[in-house]
Amino acid sequence: MQITKNVTGYRTLIANIVYISGLGSEKKDWVLVDAGVPFTATFILNHAKKMFGSRKPLAIILTHAHFDHIGALEELIKEWDVPIYIHEKEIPYLIGDKAYLPPTPLRVKGMMSFLSPVYPRDGIKNLHATINPLSTKIEIPMLKGWKWIHTPGHTEGHISLFREEDSLLLAGDALITVKQESMLAVLTQRKAIHGPPAYFTPNREEAFDSIEKLMQMNPQILYTGHGKAMYGNEITKGMKNLLNRESKHKYQTSLS
């Protein structure tokens, strides 16, 4: 899916990856954002070859290290041998030194939530790659005109990417445009803005603080880790509705 200028989305079963192109002095370079679900490396490599020929990416940028965002990473690194950029707080989960907390399948009910206890929570042991930790003082050098934003809650070190030129937001799972807890919604890709997958979001309050931060940036193009792209007013309206629902949830919870 062509999202907008030099940004292409590609769905790997239940999770999206992104190709950012038009980089470098000759505008021929590109980077990959996230690495899809397990067993999709061949599809990603073939698709990248169709788009860029033999030119490999400058880097792989990870929004976070959940299994559906690093699933093909090990195979891609073996093929391309390029550096990885990821938030410093996310690295222990990526390399398997720490495991994510168990899921909470009953927080928001649905078949995908029900299945969440069988999803992998471990990282990649013995990952042979150059890992560049992102912190407040570090930028991603090849992404001129972009900035990364720390958007924790779904995970400790989750990041989103924002291009100021056209207010394009690549939100990862900080918020998503499909109800990921529902199998029907996932299969039909019914568009609606939701918070991050509830079954794998241990800090709901922090997650919605991150969503408020992203809303203040007034994104005009939105592509997320799950779901389809959204544009213009449907983003503003959807984010407002989401935050209003969360305010009602907090109020009802305080009464109980």
Buried (B, 14 or more C-beta within 10 A) or exposed (E): EEBBEBBBBBBBEBBBBBBBBEBEEEEEBBBBBBBBBBEBBEBBBEBBEEEBEEEBBBBBBBBBBBBBBBBBBBBBBEBBEBBBBBBBBBBBBBBBEBEBEEBBBEBBEBBBBBEBEEBEBEBBEEBEBEBBBBEEEEEBEBBEEBEBBBBBBBBBBBBBBBBEEEBBBBBBBBBBBBBBBBBEBBEEEBBBBBBBBBBBBBBBEBBBEBBEBBBEBEBBBBBBBBBBBBBEEBBBEBBEEBBEEBEEEEEEEEEE
